């Protein structure tokens, strides 16, 4: 009777080991088109947000395609949410908010959220230049602009992507930045 038990336990342990050794997928889903009631003209940073505070873009609270605007003075950087996970939804639920961004290690501009994000079910990522991420241990977001040598981490949660120059990111540093859903 001890032999079938040990064989079953062996199979279970082998299955766990195989699952643990399987590399995690780092592929990102492609952004999904979201119906919009606004015109196709480029967004004007001085235009007020098209949605109310905390309102998610698209039908039934869809978050993919939501645009979050970070504004300081006359400079704005827009982040497009390109995946749906608990961390992204919790981040969006905090908006609008105000924060300060600072330089960190010649790689990213970081800012601290009012509280840590809810993460259950959010996967880590292999960040790329142009990613907005959430760094779990510190509870901060980061605009990556130099990811050379940085690899996959369970502690780095991908929130969205942005297209902005390093000069535009520098304009957001050291002063109050308003963060809100733009559309």
N, C-alpha and C positions, 0 to 999 in steps of 0.2 A: 504494500500500500504506500510506502514511502517513496518508491520509485516514480509512480505517475505524478505525485505531487511535485517532486523535484524536477521532473521533465517539464511540467506545466510552468513552474516558476522560472525555469531556464528559458522557455520560449517567451515568456512575458518580459524578462530582463533583456533578452536579445532584441525584441521589438522596440523596447524603450531606447536601447542603445542605438539602433538604426535610426529611429526618429530623431534622437538628439544630435546625431552626426550629420543629418541631412541639411545641406546649406539652405539658409532662408532666402526666399526670393526678394530681390531688391527692385524688381520691375515696378514701375509706377503706372497706375491706370491713366489712360488718356483722359483729358478733361472732357466733360460732357457738355454739350450745348444746352443752354438754359434759355427758355423763352424770355424775352425782355420787352417791356412796353416802351422803353426809351428808343430814341433814334439811333442810327448806327454811327453818328458823329462821335469823335473822341470825347472822353470825359473832360470837363473843365474843372480844375481843382477848386475854383471859387464857387462852383455850383453846390448847393446843399445836397446832402445824401438823399438818394431816391427812396430809401426805405426807412421805416421807423426804427428806433433803437432796439437792438436785439432781434429784429425780424430777419429770418433767413430768406435767401433768394429762392425763387422757383416754387413749383407746386409742392404741397405737403411738406414744407420745411426742408426742401432739398438744399444741401450745403455746397455741393460741387458746382463751381461756377460763380459762387459768391465773391465779390470783390471787396476787400477791406482796404481803406485808405488811411495812411499814416501821414499826418500833416503837421508841419511846424512853420509858422510864418507863411511865406508864399511857395514853399516847397512841399510837394506831395509825392509819396511813393505808394503805388497800388499793388496789393498782393492778391493773386487769384487763388482761391481755395480749389485744390484739384483732387482732393480725396475726402472721404467721409469716415471719420473715426471719433471715438468719444473725446479725445483731446481737442480736436477741431471744433466739435459742437460746444464743448465747455468754453473754449476761447471765445467763440462767437457770442455765447450767452453773456459774457462780461461786457460786451460793447454797448454803448460807447464808453471809452475810458481815456485817461490821460496818463502819460508815462514819460520818462526821460530815457534816451538812448545814449550809450557810451561806447567808445572803441574798446575792443578786446583782442589782444594778441595778434594784431595785424591780419585777422581773419574774418572778423564779424563785428557788427554793431549789435549790442545787446541791451535789453531793457527788462525790468522786473515787473511781473504781473502782480495784482493786488493779493492773489492767493495762488496756490499750486493748482494745476489742472487735474481734472478727473481723467485717469488714463486707462482704466480697465478695458482691454481689448485693442489698445493702440499699439501698433508695431513700431519697432525701431526703424532707422533708415540709414542710408549711405548718402550723406548730403553732397550736394553739388553747388557750385556758384549759382546764385540767384534763388536759393531756397530760403524760406522763412521756416525756422525750426523752433521746437520747444526742448530745452535741455532739462531733463527730469531732476537731477540732483540739486540744481540751483533754483529751479522754478522760473527760469527766464526764457524769453524768446530771443532769437538771433537771426539777423540778416547776414547769411554767409556770402562773402565775396572772394574768399581765397581758401578753397577746400583742399589744396594740394597736400597730400599725405594723410588726409583724414578719411577713415574708412567707416564701415558699418558699425553702428552702436545701438543697443537696445535702449540706451539712455537719450537718444536723439530722435525726437518724434517730428516727422515732416508735417508742416501745416499748410504750406502753399508755395507759390513761386512769384517772383517779382522781376521786372525789367527796369533797372535804374543804374545809373553810373555811380561810381564810388564818390564822386563829388556831390551827387544828390543825397546819398546816404550821409555824408559828412554834414550836410545842411540840417539834418534832423538831430544831430548830436548836441547834448548839453542844454537843451531847452525843452519846455513842455511840448510834447507831441500828442495830438489828438488822434485817437484810433477809433474808427467808426465803419460801419457797413456802408459802402458807397452804392452798391447795387447788387 
